[in-house]
Amino acid sequence: MKEAGRLIREASLPTISYHGFVEGDDIGKGTVDVVVTEGFTGNIALKAAEGTARQIATLLRESMSRTILARIGYLLAKPAFDRLREKMDPNKVNGGVFLGLNGIVIKSHGSANPEGFAAAIDVGYDMARNDLNAKIAQDLTIYHAKHQPPAGPEAA
């Protein structure tokens, strides 16, 4: 992983702004737009974030219904809560991308409803429309051209 990070950092590809290794809390802070991981740790990070969001939502619901003042406060803040719920709805932001394949593969959440499944299809459509695989191939070609080993005496 360290070697791959070094190679990406040194590649200076025009379409990649490489941040490097991130901590778990960077995912929620929005430090980067994309986190690349293997499936096991990526799934743990995703499930932990989903579980934490559900837990906070439950605690908030309980707190907002405790007293009459809390209920009034909830009613005043309801539009903000609705916007937050919309932004955090996993069915609206569904679709994990598998890279490194000769095609487009999107992983949909197992509990996705039809709207969530459609969101995952939208991710694939956007990848195809923006020709992501060709852009990755182009970046790899540029990288390999810059990093070819020097021709030695055995090449002659």
Secondary structure, DSSP 8 states (H G I E B T S, - for coil): -HHHHHHHHHH--TT--------HHHHHHTS-S-----HHHHHHHHHHHHHHHHHHHHHHHHHHTSSHHHHHHHHHHHHHHHHHHHHH-TTTS--EEE-SSSS-EEE--TT--HHHHHHHHHHHHHHHHTTHHHHHHHHHHHHHHHT-----GGG-
